[in-house]
Amino acid sequence: AVSHAHDEDVIVVMDADNTHPAETLIPMAEKFGQGFDVVIASRYCAGGSQQGVSPSRIFLSRVCGWILDAFFKVENVKDFTSSFRMIRLGTLKALSEATGGEFFKEKSFVCACEFLFNLKSAGARFAEVPLALRYDLRIGKSKMNVGLTVAGYFKLMFRLLREKIY
């Protein structure tokens, strides 16, 4: 996509398990039209919500978010782990050129967060729109191992701090 698209084209990343409502794309496109490079559908911005998520997963997501925000501030971002994103192709091209096409190193769910930080390094301007995450409508079983994912976030944070990337 990066090699064949125009800089103003857009890529949308979203889960295909019925948890990300497609109608959220409308406010995302409106926000994108205001000149942002990455628009995130966020559970944690004003108007965002989540249904069907266990209290322990909500707690872990919030704690990880607070820690990530404390060490790796990304302007206008509250939901570091949302994978529902709209991304400008020109920004992906810049990141691809800077990294030799390696958008992230992590292989688990943590890659979404690392990708966000790498987009920041490429100069992306971020915005969020409210997401009504409907985990209660999920089709299929989650493939996420919560313990391994939390450990992966700490591994990522220590690597970024050690490499003095942020």
Chimera marker file (.cmm) of the C-alpha trace (Angstrom):
<marker_set name="trace">
<marker id="1" x="0.000" y="0.000" z="0.000" r="1" g="1" b="0" radius="0.5"/>
<marker id="2" x="2.801" y="2.407" z="0.873" r="1" g="1" b="0" radius="0.5"/>
<marker id="3" x="4.473" y="2.079" z="-2.515" r="1" g="1" b="0" radius="0.5"/>
<marker id="4" x="1.274" y="2.375" z="-4.594" r="1" g="1" b="0" radius="0.5"/>
<marker id="5" x="-0.818" y="4.979" z="-2.773" r="1" g="1" b="0" radius="0.5"/>
<marker id="6" x="-0.843" y="8.765" z="-2.780" r="1" g="1" b="0" radius="0.5"/>
<marker id="7" x="0.291" y="10.696" z="0.298" r="1" g="1" b="0" radius="0.5"/>
<marker id="8" x="-3.255" y="11.893" z="1.076" r="1" g="1" b="0" radius="0.5"/>
<marker id="9" x="-4.729" y="8.377" z="0.862" r="1" g="1" b="0" radius="0.5"/>
<marker id="10" x="-5.697" y="6.668" z="4.083" r="1" g="1" b="0" radius="0.5"/>
<marker id="11" x="-5.413" y="3.228" z="5.629" r="1" g="1" b="0" radius="0.5"/>
<marker id="12" x="-7.906" y="2.095" z="8.234" r="1" g="1" b="0" radius="0.5"/>
<marker id="13" x="-7.006" y="-0.586" z="10.750" r="1" g="1" b="0" radius="0.5"/>
<marker id="14" x="-9.817" y="-2.122" z="12.791" r="1" g="1" b="0" radius="0.5"/>
<marker id="15" x="-10.728" y="-5.416" z="14.398" r="1" g="1" b="0" radius="0.5"/>
<marker id="16" x="-12.906" y="-7.742" z="12.342" r="1" g="1" b="0" radius="0.5"/>
<marker id="17" x="-14.595" y="-9.384" z="15.326" r="1" g="1" b="0" radius="0.5"/>
<marker id="18" x="-17.644" y="-7.066" z="15.530" r="1" g="1" b="0" radius="0.5"/>
<marker id="19" x="-16.225" y="-5.013" z="18.435" r="1" g="1" b="0" radius="0.5"/>
<marker id="20" x="-15.378" y="-1.879" z="16.393" r="1" g="1" b="0" radius="0.5"/>
<marker id="21" x="-18.536" y="-0.234" z="15.014" r="1" g="1" b="0" radius="0.5"/>
<marker id="22" x="-17.995" y="0.779" z="11.386" r="1" g="1" b="0" radius="0.5"/>
<marker id="23" x="-20.050" y="3.962" z="11.855" r="1" g="1" b="0" radius="0.5"/>
<marker id="24" x="-17.114" y="5.301" z="13.909" r="1" g="1" b="0" radius="0.5"/>
<marker id="25" x="-15.349" y="5.776" z="10.566" r="1" g="1" b="0" radius="0.5"/>
<marker id="26" x="-17.510" y="8.855" z="9.861" r="1" g="1" b="0" radius="0.5"/>
<marker id="27" x="-16.210" y="11.003" z="12.751" r="1" g="1" b="0" radius="0.5"/>
<marker id="28" x="-12.737" y="9.569" z="12.139" r="1" g="1" b="0" radius="0.5"/>
<marker id="29" x="-12.839" y="10.779" z="8.510" r="1" g="1" b="0" radius="0.5"/>
<marker id="30" x="-14.125" y="14.184" z="9.647" r="1" g="1" b="0" radius="0.5"/>
<marker id="31" x="-11.245" y="14.537" z="12.121" r="1" g="1" b="0" radius="0.5"/>
<marker id="32" x="-8.793" y="13.261" z="9.506" r="1" g="1" b="0" radius="0.5"/>
<marker id="33" x="-10.063" y="15.983" z="7.168" r="1" g="1" b="0" radius="0.5"/>
<marker id="34" x="-8.907" y="18.571" z="9.718" r="1" g="1" b="0" radius="0.5"/>
<marker id="35" x="-5.298" y="17.704" z="8.895" r="1" g="1" b="0" radius="0.5"/>
<marker id="36" x="-4.408" y="15.025" z="11.419" r="1" g="1" b="0" radius="0.5"/>
<marker id="37" x="-2.168" y="12.159" z="10.288" r="1" g="1" b="0" radius="0.5"/>
<marker id="38" x="-3.454" y="9.508" z="12.685" r="1" g="1" b="0" radius="0.5"/>
<marker id="39" x="-6.981" y="9.369" z="14.096" r="1" g="1" b="0" radius="0.5"/>
<marker id="40" x="-7.599" y="6.868" z="16.871" r="1" g="1" b="0" radius="0.5"/>
<marker id="41" x="-11.006" y="5.573" z="17.920" r="1" g="1" b="0" radius="0.5"/>
<marker id="42" x="-10.638" y="5.896" z="21.690" r="1" g="1" b="0" radius="0.5"/>
<marker id="43" x="-12.467" y="4.358" z="24.627" r="1" g="1" b="0" radius="0.5"/>
<marker id="44" x="-10.897" y="6.946" z="26.898" r="1" g="1" b="0" radius="0.5"/>
<marker id="45" x="-11.618" y="10.300" z="25.263" r="1" g="1" b="0" radius="0.5"/>
<marker id="46" x="-14.820" y="12.206" z="26.090" r="1" g="1" b="0" radius="0.5"/>
<marker id="47" x="-17.792" y="10.173" z="24.840" r="1" g="1" b="0" radius="0.5"/>
<marker id="48" x="-15.884" y="6.892" z="24.582" r="1" g="1" b="0" radius="0.5"/>
<marker id="49" x="-17.050" y="3.742" z="26.329" r="1" g="1" b="0" radius="0.5"/>
<marker id="50" x="-16.682" y="-0.011" z="26.480" r="1" g="1" b="0" radius="0.5"/>
<marker id="51" x="-19.155" y="-2.794" z="27.132" r="1" g="1" b="0" radius="0.5"/>
<marker id="52" x="-18.475" y="-6.430" z="27.912" r="1" g="1" b="0" radius="0.5"/>
<marker id="53" x="-14.861" y="-5.937" z="29.006" r="1" g="1" b="0" radius="0.5"/>
<marker id="54" x="-13.935" y="-7.513" z="32.322" r="1" g="1" b="0" radius="0.5"/>
<marker id="55" x="-13.061" y="-5.131" z="35.166" r="1" g="1" b="0" radius="0.5"/>
<marker id="56" x="-9.569" y="-6.654" z="35.401" r="1" g="1" b="0" radius="0.5"/>
<marker id="57" x="-8.859" y="-5.956" z="31.708" r="1" g="1" b="0" radius="0.5"/>
<marker id="58" x="-10.174" y="-2.399" z="32.056" r="1" g="1" b="0" radius="0.5"/>
<marker id="59" x="-7.948" y="-1.890" z="35.102" r="1" g="1" b="0" radius="0.5"/>
<marker id="60" x="-4.861" y="-3.277" z="33.334" r="1" g="1" b="0" radius="0.5"/>
<marker id="61" x="-5.543" y="-1.183" z="30.227" r="1" g="1" b="0" radius="0.5"/>
<marker id="62" x="-5.912" y="1.984" z="32.296" r="1" g="1" b="0" radius="0.5"/>
<marker id="63" x="-2.768" y="1.328" z="34.348" r="1" g="1" b="0" radius="0.5"/>
<marker id="64" x="-0.724" y="0.578" z="31.224" r="1" g="1" b="0" radius="0.5"/>
<marker id="65" x="-2.123" y="3.747" z="29.635" r="1" g="1" b="0" radius="0.5"/>
<marker id="66" x="-1.161" y="5.882" z="32.625" r="1" g="1" b="0" radius="0.5"/>
<marker id="67" x="2.372" y="4.461" z="32.691" r="1" g="1" b="0" radius="0.5"/>
<marker id="68" x="2.796" y="4.864" z="28.927" r="1" g="1" b="0" radius="0.5"/>
<marker id="69" x="1.505" y="8.427" z="29.105" r="1" g="1" b="0" radius="0.5"/>
<marker id="70" x="3.878" y="9.267" z="31.959" r="1" g="1" b="0" radius="0.5"/>
<marker id="71" x="6.980" y="8.067" z="30.111" r="1" g="1" b="0" radius="0.5"/>
<marker id="72" x="6.061" y="8.380" z="26.420" r="1" g="1" b="0" radius="0.5"/>
<marker id="73" x="3.662" y="11.295" z="26.045" r="1" g="1" b="0" radius="0.5"/>
<marker id="74" x="1.852" y="11.431" z="22.691" r="1" g="1" b="0" radius="0.5"/>
<marker id="75" x="-0.059" y="14.660" z="22.220" r="1" g="1" b="0" radius="0.5"/>
<marker id="76" x="-3.858" y="14.201" z="21.979" r="1" g="1" b="0" radius="0.5"/>
<marker id="77" x="-3.704" y="10.450" z="22.753" r="1" g="1" b="0" radius="0.5"/>
<marker id="78" x="-5.364" y="8.810" z="25.746" r="1" g="1" b="0" radius="0.5"/>
<marker id="79" x="-5.935" y="5.314" z="24.308" r="1" g="1" b="0" radius="0.5"/>
<marker id="80" x="-2.511" y="3.883" z="23.495" r="1" g="1" b="0" radius="0.5"/>
<marker id="81" x="-3.785" y="0.347" z="22.947" r="1" g="1" b="0" radius="0.5"/>
<marker id="82" x="-6.714" y="0.938" z="20.590" r="1" g="1" b="0" radius="0.5"/>
<marker id="83" x="-6.000" y="-0.687" z="17.255" r="1" g="1" b="0" radius="0.5"/>
<marker id="84" x="-8.890" y="1.115" z="15.512" r="1" g="1" b="0" radius="0.5"/>
<marker id="85" x="-6.929" y="3.750" z="13.595" r="1" g="1" b="0" radius="0.5"/>
<marker id="86" x="-7.011" y="5.852" z="10.443" r="1" g="1" b="0" radius="0.5"/>
<marker id="87" x="-3.520" y="6.645" z="9.138" r="1" g="1" b="0" radius="0.5"/>
<marker id="88" x="-2.355" y="8.999" z="6.368" r="1" g="1" b="0" radius="0.5"/>
<marker id="89" x="-0.280" y="7.167" z="3.755" r="1" g="1" b="0" radius="0.5"/>
<marker id="90" x="2.238" y="10.021" z="3.558" r="1" g="1" b="0" radius="0.5"/>
<marker id="91" x="3.004" y="9.441" z="7.239" r="1" g="1" b="0" radius="0.5"/>
<marker id="92" x="3.447" y="5.710" z="6.647" r="1" g="1" b="0" radius="0.5"/>
<marker id="93" x="5.777" y="6.470" z="3.743" r="1" g="1" b="0" radius="0.5"/>
<marker id="94" x="7.897" y="8.725" z="5.970" r="1" g="1" b="0" radius="0.5"/>
<marker id="95" x="8.043" y="6.034" z="8.649" r="1" g="1" b="0" radius="0.5"/>
<marker id="96" x="8.872" y="3.374" z="6.058" r="1" g="1" b="0" radius="0.5"/>
<marker id="97" x="11.756" y="5.454" z="4.705" r="1" g="1" b="0" radius="0.5"/>
<marker id="98" x="13.077" y="6.132" z="8.223" r="1" g="1" b="0" radius="0.5"/>
<marker id="99" x="12.903" y="2.480" z="9.308" r="1" g="1" b="0" radius="0.5"/>
<marker id="100" x="13.564" y="0.564" z="6.091" r="1" g="1" b="0" radius="0.5"/>
<marker id="101" x="9.954" y="-0.620" z="6.133" r="1" g="1" b="0" radius="0.5"/>
<marker id="102" x="10.046" y="-1.954" z="9.698" r="1" g="1" b="0" radius="0.5"/>
<marker id="103" x="7.038" y="-0.291" z="11.353" r="1" g="1" b="0" radius="0.5"/>
<marker id="104" x="7.511" y="-2.229" z="14.612" r="1" g="1" b="0" radius="0.5"/>
<marker id="105" x="9.578" y="-5.042" z="16.131" r="1" g="1" b="0" radius="0.5"/>
<marker id="106" x="7.077" y="-6.507" z="18.584" r="1" g="1" b="0" radius="0.5"/>
<marker id="107" x="5.185" y="-9.613" z="17.452" r="1" g="1" b="0" radius="0.5"/>
<marker id="108" x="2.295" y="-9.576" z="19.936" r="1" g="1" b="0" radius="0.5"/>
<marker id="109" x="-0.614" y="-7.198" z="20.576" r="1" g="1" b="0" radius="0.5"/>
<marker id="110" x="2.034" y="-4.796" z="21.912" r="1" g="1" b="0" radius="0.5"/>
<marker id="111" x="2.987" y="-3.964" z="18.304" r="1" g="1" b="0" radius="0.5"/>
<marker id="112" x="0.023" y="-1.539" z="18.093" r="1" g="1" b="0" radius="0.5"/>
<marker id="113" x="1.520" y="0.586" z="20.849" r="1" g="1" b="0" radius="0.5"/>
<marker id="114" x="5.046" y="0.431" z="19.423" r="1" g="1" b="0" radius="0.5"/>
<marker id="115" x="3.631" y="1.393" z="16.007" r="1" g="1" b="0" radius="0.5"/>
<marker id="116" x="1.966" y="4.426" z="17.624" r="1" g="1" b="0" radius="0.5"/>
<marker id="117" x="5.283" y="5.580" z="19.121" r="1" g="1" b="0" radius="0.5"/>
<marker id="118" x="7.054" y="5.064" z="15.794" r="1" g="1" b="0" radius="0.5"/>
<marker id="119" x="4.388" y="7.137" z="14.025" r="1" g="1" b="0" radius="0.5"/>
<marker id="120" x="5.081" y="9.864" z="16.591" r="1" g="1" b="0" radius="0.5"/>
<marker id="121" x="8.787" y="9.676" z="15.738" r="1" g="1" b="0" radius="0.5"/>
<marker id="122" x="7.856" y="10.156" z="12.078" r="1" g="1" b="0" radius="0.5"/>
<marker id="123" x="6.191" y="13.459" z="13.014" r="1" g="1" b="0" radius="0.5"/>
<marker id="124" x="2.557" y="12.326" z="12.932" r="1" g="1" b="0" radius="0.5"/>
<marker id="125" x="-0.157" y="14.622" z="14.310" r="1" g="1" b="0" radius="0.5"/>
<marker id="126" x="-2.705" y="12.681" z="16.370" r="1" g="1" b="0" radius="0.5"/>
<marker id="127" x="-6.368" y="13.069" z="17.238" r="1" g="1" b="0" radius="0.5"/>
<marker id="128" x="-8.945" y="10.853" z="18.901" r="1" g="1" b="0" radius="0.5"/>
<marker id="129" x="-12.666" y="10.360" z="18.420" r="1" g="1" b="0" radius="0.5"/>
<marker id="130" x="-14.948" y="8.489" z="20.827" r="1" g="1" b="0" radius="0.5"/>
<marker id="131" x="-15.204" y="4.721" z="20.438" r="1" g="1" b="0" radius="0.5"/>
<marker id="132" x="-18.065" y="2.699" z="21.845" r="1" g="1" b="0" radius="0.5"/>
<marker id="133" x="-16.173" y="-0.603" z="22.077" r="1" g="1" b="0" radius="0.5"/>
<marker id="134" x="-18.671" y="-3.469" z="22.062" r="1" g="1" b="0" radius="0.5"/>
<marker id="135" x="-16.694" y="-6.404" z="23.408" r="1" g="1" b="0" radius="0.5"/>
<marker id="136" x="-19.995" y="-8.014" z="24.329" r="1" g="1" b="0" radius="0.5"/>
<marker id="137" x="-20.728" y="-8.391" z="20.577" r="1" g="1" b="0" radius="0.5"/>
<marker id="138" x="-17.377" y="-10.039" z="19.841" r="1" g="1" b="0" radius="0.5"/>
<marker id="139" x="-17.477" y="-12.887" z="17.362" r="1" g="1" b="0" radius="0.5"/>
<marker id="140" x="-15.021" y="-15.633" z="18.242" r="1" g="1" b="0" radius="0.5"/>
<marker id="141" x="-12.674" y="-16.044" z="21.155" r="1" g="1" b="0" radius="0.5"/>
<marker id="142" x="-10.002" y="-13.517" z="22.085" r="1" g="1" b="0" radius="0.5"/>
<marker id="143" x="-6.465" y="-14.581" z="21.210" r="1" g="1" b="0" radius="0.5"/>
<marker id="144" x="-4.926" y="-12.206" z="23.762" r="1" g="1" b="0" radius="0.5"/>
<marker id="145" x="-3.106" y="-13.630" z="26.750" r="1" g="1" b="0" radius="0.5"/>
<marker id="146" x="-3.457" y="-10.738" z="29.216" r="1" g="1" b="0" radius="0.5"/>
<marker id="147" x="-0.435" y="-11.672" z="31.332" r="1" g="1" b="0" radius="0.5"/>
<marker id="148" x="1.889" y="-12.009" z="28.333" r="1" g="1" b="0" radius="0.5"/>
<marker id="149" x="0.554" y="-8.768" z="26.863" r="1" g="1" b="0" radius="0.5"/>
<marker id="150" x="1.165" y="-6.791" z="30.067" r="1" g="1" b="0" radius="0.5"/>
<marker id="151" x="4.670" y="-8.276" z="30.273" r="1" g="1" b="0" radius="0.5"/>
<marker id="152" x="5.164" y="-7.289" z="26.630" r="1" g="1" b="0" radius="0.5"/>
<marker id="153" x="4.247" y="-3.666" z="27.402" r="1" g="1" b="0" radius="0.5"/>
<marker id="154" x="6.842" y="-3.521" z="30.173" r="1" g="1" b="0" radius="0.5"/>
<marker id="155" x="9.439" y="-5.133" z="27.878" r="1" g="1" b="0" radius="0.5"/>
<marker id="156" x="8.658" y="-2.497" z="25.217" r="1" g="1" b="0" radius="0.5"/>
<marker id="157" x="8.897" y="0.363" z="27.713" r="1" g="1" b="0" radius="0.5"/>
<marker id="158" x="12.251" y="-0.832" z="29.063" r="1" g="1" b="0" radius="0.5"/>
<marker id="159" x="13.613" y="-1.283" z="25.517" r="1" g="1" b="0" radius="0.5"/>
<marker id="160" x="12.508" y="2.217" z="24.473" r="1" g="1" b="0" radius="0.5"/>
<marker id="161" x="13.973" y="3.765" z="27.612" r="1" g="1" b="0" radius="0.5"/>
<marker id="162" x="17.209" y="1.794" z="27.226" r="1" g="1" b="0" radius="0.5"/>
<marker id="163" x="17.526" y="2.821" z="23.570" r="1" g="1" b="0" radius="0.5"/>
<marker id="164" x="16.647" y="6.396" z="24.588" r="1" g="1" b="0" radius="0.5"/>
<marker id="165" x="14.169" y="6.593" z="21.733" r="1" g="1" b="0" radius="0.5"/>
<marker id="166" x="11.669" y="8.687" z="23.742" r="1" g="1" b="0" radius="0.5"/>
<link id1="1" id2="2" r="1" g="1" b="0" radius="0.2"/>
<link id1="2" id2="3" r="1" g="1" b="0" radius="0.2"/>
<link id1="3" id2="4" r="1" g="1" b="0" radius="0.2"/>
<link id1="4" id2="5" r="1" g="1" b="0" radius="0.2"/>
<link id1="5" id2="6" r="1" g="1" b="0" radius="0.2"/>
<link id1="6" id2="7" r="1" g="1" b="0" radius="0.2"/>
<link id1="7" id2="8" r="1" g="1" b="0" radius="0.2"/>
<link id1="8" id2="9" r="1" g="1" b="0" radius="0.2"/>
<link id1="9" id2="10" r="1" g="1" b="0" radius="0.2"/>
<link id1="10" id2="11" r="1" g="1" b="0" radius="0.2"/>
<link id1="11" id2="12" r="1" g="1" b="0" radius="0.2"/>
<link id1="12" id2="13" r="1" g="1" b="0" radius="0.2"/>
<link id1="13" id2="14" r="1" g="1" b="0" radius="0.2"/>
<link id1="14" id2="15" r="1" g="1" b="0" radius="0.2"/>
<link id1="15" id2="16" r="1" g="1" b="0" radius="0.2"/>
<link id1="16" id2="17" r="1" g="1" b="0" radius="0.2"/>
<link id1="17" id2="18" r="1" g="1" b="0" radius="0.2"/>
<link id1="18" id2="19" r="1" g="1" b="0" radius="0.2"/>
<link id1="19" id2="20" r="1" g="1" b="0" radius="0.2"/>
<link id1="20" id2="21" r="1" g="1" b="0" radius="0.2"/>
<link id1="21" id2="22" r="1" g="1" b="0" radius="0.2"/>
<link id1="22" id2="23" r="1" g="1" b="0" radius="0.2"/>
<link id1="23" id2="24" r="1" g="1" b="0" radius="0.2"/>
<link id1="24" id2="25" r="1" g="1" b="0" radius="0.2"/>
<link id1="25" id2="26" r="1" g="1" b="0" radius="0.2"/>
<link id1="26" id2="27" r="1" g="1" b="0" radius="0.2"/>
<link id1="27" id2="28" r="1" g="1" b="0" radius="0.2"/>
<link id1="28" id2="29" r="1" g="1" b="0" radius="0.2"/>
<link id1="29" id2="30" r="1" g="1" b="0" radius="0.2"/>
<link id1="30" id2="31" r="1" g="1" b="0" radius="0.2"/>
<link id1="31" id2="32" r="1" g="1" b="0" radius="0.2"/>
<link id1="32" id2="33" r="1" g="1" b="0" radius="0.2"/>
<link id1="33" id2="34" r="1" g="1" b="0" radius="0.2"/>
<link id1="34" id2="35" r="1" g="1" b="0" radius="0.2"/>
<link id1="35" id2="36" r="1" g="1" b="0" radius="0.2"/>
<link id1="36" id2="37" r="1" g="1" b="0" radius="0.2"/>
<link id1="37" id2="38" r="1" g="1" b="0" radius="0.2"/>
<link id1="38" id2="39" r="1" g="1" b="0" radius="0.2"/>
<link id1="39" id2="40" r="1" g="1" b="0" radius="0.2"/>
<link id1="40" id2="41" r="1" g="1" b="0" radius="0.2"/>
<link id1="41" id2="42" r="1" g="1" b="0" radius="0.2"/>
<link id1="42" id2="43" r="1" g="1" b="0" radius="0.2"/>
<link id1="43" id2="44" r="1" g="1" b="0" radius="0.2"/>
<link id1="44" id2="45" r="1" g="1" b="0" radius="0.2"/>
<link id1="45" id2="46" r="1" g="1" b="0" radius="0.2"/>
<link id1="46" id2="47" r="1" g="1" b="0" radius="0.2"/>
<link id1="47" id2="48" r="1" g="1" b="0" radius="0.2"/>
<link id1="48" id2="49" r="1" g="1" b="0" radius="0.2"/>
<link id1="49" id2="50" r="1" g="1" b="0" radius="0.2"/>
<link id1="50" id2="51" r="1" g="1" b="0" radius="0.2"/>
<link id1="51" id2="52" r="1" g="1" b="0" radius="0.2"/>
<link id1="52" id2="53" r="1" g="1" b="0" radius="0.2"/>
<link id1="53" id2="54" r="1" g="1" b="0" radius="0.2"/>
<link id1="54" id2="55" r="1" g="1" b="0" radius="0.2"/>
<link id1="55" id2="56" r="1" g="1" b="0" radius="0.2"/>
<link id1="56" id2="57" r="1" g="1" b="0" radius="0.2"/>
<link id1="57" id2="58" r="1" g="1" b="0" radius="0.2"/>
<link id1="58" id2="59" r="1" g="1" b="0" radius="0.2"/>
<link id1="59" id2="60" r="1" g="1" b="0" radius="0.2"/>
<link id1="60" id2="61" r="1" g="1" b="0" radius="0.2"/>
<link id1="61" id2="62" r="1" g="1" b="0" radius="0.2"/>
<link id1="62" id2="63" r="1" g="1" b="0" radius="0.2"/>
<link id1="63" id2="64" r="1" g="1" b="0" radius="0.2"/>
<link id1="64" id2="65" r="1" g="1" b="0" radius="0.2"/>
<link id1="65" id2="66" r="1" g="1" b="0" radius="0.2"/>
<link id1="66" id2="67" r="1" g="1" b="0" radius="0.2"/>
<link id1="67" id2="68" r="1" g="1" b="0" radius="0.2"/>
<link id1="68" id2="69" r="1" g="1" b="0" radius="0.2"/>
<link id1="69" id2="70" r="1" g="1" b="0" radius="0.2"/>
<link id1="70" id2="71" r="1" g="1" b="0" radius="0.2"/>
<link id1="71" id2="72" r="1" g="1" b="0" radius="0.2"/>
<link id1="72" id2="73" r="1" g="1" b="0" radius="0.2"/>
<link id1="73" id2="74" r="1" g="1" b="0" radius="0.2"/>
<link id1="74" id2="75" r="1" g="1" b="0" radius="0.2"/>
<link id1="75" id2="76" r="1" g="1" b="0" radius="0.2"/>
<link id1="76" id2="77" r="1" g="1" b="0" radius="0.2"/>
<link id1="77" id2="78" r="1" g="1" b="0" radius="0.2"/>
<link id1="78" id2="79" r="1" g="1" b="0" radius="0.2"/>
<link id1="79" id2="80" r="1" g="1" b="0" radius="0.2"/>
<link id1="80" id2="81" r="1" g="1" b="0" radius="0.2"/>
<link id1="81" id2="82" r="1" g="1" b="0" radius="0.2"/>
<link id1="82" id2="83" r="1" g="1" b="0" radius="0.2"/>
<link id1="83" id2="84" r="1" g="1" b="0" radius="0.2"/>
<link id1="84" id2="85" r="1" g="1" b="0" radius="0.2"/>
<link id1="85" id2="86" r="1" g="1" b="0" radius="0.2"/>
<link id1="86" id2="87" r="1" g="1" b="0" radius="0.2"/>
<link id1="87" id2="88" r="1" g="1" b="0" radius="0.2"/>
<link id1="88" id2="89" r="1" g="1" b="0" radius="0.2"/>
<link id1="89" id2="90" r="1" g="1" b="0" radius="0.2"/>
<link id1="90" id2="91" r="1" g="1" b="0" radius="0.2"/>
<link id1="91" id2="92" r="1" g="1" b="0" radius="0.2"/>
<link id1="92" id2="93" r="1" g="1" b="0" radius="0.2"/>
<link id1="93" id2="94" r="1" g="1" b="0" radius="0.2"/>
<link id1="94" id2="95" r="1" g="1" b="0" radius="0.2"/>
<link id1="95" id2="96" r="1" g="1" b="0" radius="0.2"/>
<link id1="96" id2="97" r="1" g="1" b="0" radius="0.2"/>
<link id1="97" id2="98" r="1" g="1" b="0" radius="0.2"/>
<link id1="98" id2="99" r="1" g="1" b="0" radius="0.2"/>
<link id1="99" id2="100" r="1" g="1" b="0" radius="0.2"/>
<link id1="100" id2="101" r="1" g="1" b="0" radius="0.2"/>
<link id1="101" id2="102" r="1" g="1" b="0" radius="0.2"/>
<link id1="102" id2="103" r="1" g="1" b="0" radius="0.2"/>
<link id1="103" id2="104" r="1" g="1" b="0" radius="0.2"/>
<link id1="104" id2="105" r="1" g="1" b="0" radius="0.2"/>
<link id1="105" id2="106" r="1" g="1" b="0" radius="0.2"/>
<link id1="106" id2="107" r="1" g="1" b="0" radius="0.2"/>
<link id1="107" id2="108" r="1" g="1" b="0" radius="0.2"/>
<link id1="108" id2="109" r="1" g="1" b="0" radius="0.2"/>
<link id1="109" id2="110" r="1" g="1" b="0" radius="0.2"/>
<link id1="110" id2="111" r="1" g="1" b="0" radius="0.2"/>
<link id1="111" id2="112" r="1" g="1" b="0" radius="0.2"/>
<link id1="112" id2="113" r="1" g="1" b="0" radius="0.2"/>
<link id1="113" id2="114" r="1" g="1" b="0" radius="0.2"/>
<link id1="114" id2="115" r="1" g="1" b="0" radius="0.2"/>
<link id1="115" id2="116" r="1" g="1" b="0" radius="0.2"/>
<link id1="116" id2="117" r="1" g="1" b="0" radius="0.2"/>
<link id1="117" id2="118" r="1" g="1" b="0" radius="0.2"/>
<link id1="118" id2="119" r="1" g="1" b="0" radius="0.2"/>
<link id1="119" id2="120" r="1" g="1" b="0" radius="0.2"/>
<link id1="120" id2="121" r="1" g="1" b="0" radius="0.2"/>
<link id1="121" id2="122" r="1" g="1" b="0" radius="0.2"/>
<link id1="122" id2="123" r="1" g="1" b="0" radius="0.2"/>
<link id1="123" id2="124" r="1" g="1" b="0" radius="0.2"/>
<link id1="124" id2="125" r="1" g="1" b="0" radius="0.2"/>
<link id1="125" id2="126" r="1" g="1" b="0" radius="0.2"/>
<link id1="126" id2="127" r="1" g="1" b="0" radius="0.2"/>
<link id1="127" id2="128" r="1" g="1" b="0" radius="0.2"/>
<link id1="128" id2="129" r="1" g="1" b="0" radius="0.2"/>
<link id1="129" id2="130" r="1" g="1" b="0" radius="0.2"/>
<link id1="130" id2="131" r="1" g="1" b="0" radius="0.2"/>
<link id1="131" id2="132" r="1" g="1" b="0" radius="0.2"/>
<link id1="132" id2="133" r="1" g="1" b="0" radius="0.2"/>
<link id1="133" id2="134" r="1" g="1" b="0" radius="0.2"/>
<link id1="134" id2="135" r="1" g="1" b="0" radius="0.2"/>
<link id1="135" id2="136" r="1" g="1" b="0" radius="0.2"/>
<link id1="136" id2="137" r="1" g="1" b="0" radius="0.2"/>
<link id1="137" id2="138" r="1" g="1" b="0" radius="0.2"/>
<link id1="138" id2="139" r="1" g="1" b="0" radius="0.2"/>
<link id1="139" id2="140" r="1" g="1" b="0" radius="0.2"/>
<link id1="140" id2="141" r="1" g="1" b="0" radius="0.2"/>
<link id1="141" id2="142" r="1" g="1" b="0" radius="0.2"/>
<link id1="142" id2="143" r="1" g="1" b="0" radius="0.2"/>
<link id1="143" id2="144" r="1" g="1" b="0" radius="0.2"/>
<link id1="144" id2="145" r="1" g="1" b="0" radius="0.2"/>
<link id1="145" id2="146" r="1" g="1" b="0" radius="0.2"/>
<link id1="146" id2="147" r="1" g="1" b="0" radius="0.2"/>
<link id1="147" id2="148" r="1" g="1" b="0" radius="0.2"/>
<link id1="148" id2="149" r="1" g="1" b="0" radius="0.2"/>
<link id1="149" id2="150" r="1" g="1" b="0" radius="0.2"/>
<link id1="150" id2="151" r="1" g="1" b="0" radius="0.2"/>
<link id1="151" id2="152" r="1" g="1" b="0" radius="0.2"/>
<link id1="152" id2="153" r="1" g="1" b="0" radius="0.2"/>
<link id1="153" id2="154" r="1" g="1" b="0" radius="0.2"/>
<link id1="154" id2="155" r="1" g="1" b="0" radius="0.2"/>
<link id1="155" id2="156" r="1" g="1" b="0" radius="0.2"/>
<link id1="156" id2="157" r="1" g="1" b="0" radius="0.2"/>
<link id1="157" id2="158" r="1" g="1" b="0" radius="0.2"/>
<link id1="158" id2="159" r="1" g="1" b="0" radius="0.2"/>
<link id1="159" id2="160" r="1" g="1" b="0" radius="0.2"/>
<link id1="160" id2="161" r="1" g="1" b="0" radius="0.2"/>
<link id1="161" id2="162" r="1" g="1" b="0" radius="0.2"/>
<link id1="162" id2="163" r="1" g="1" b="0" radius="0.2"/>
<link id1="163" id2="164" r="1" g="1" b="0" radius="0.2"/>
<link id1="164" id2="165" r="1" g="1" b="0" radius="0.2"/>
<link id1="165" id2="166" r="1" g="1" b="0" radius="0.2"/>
</marker_set>
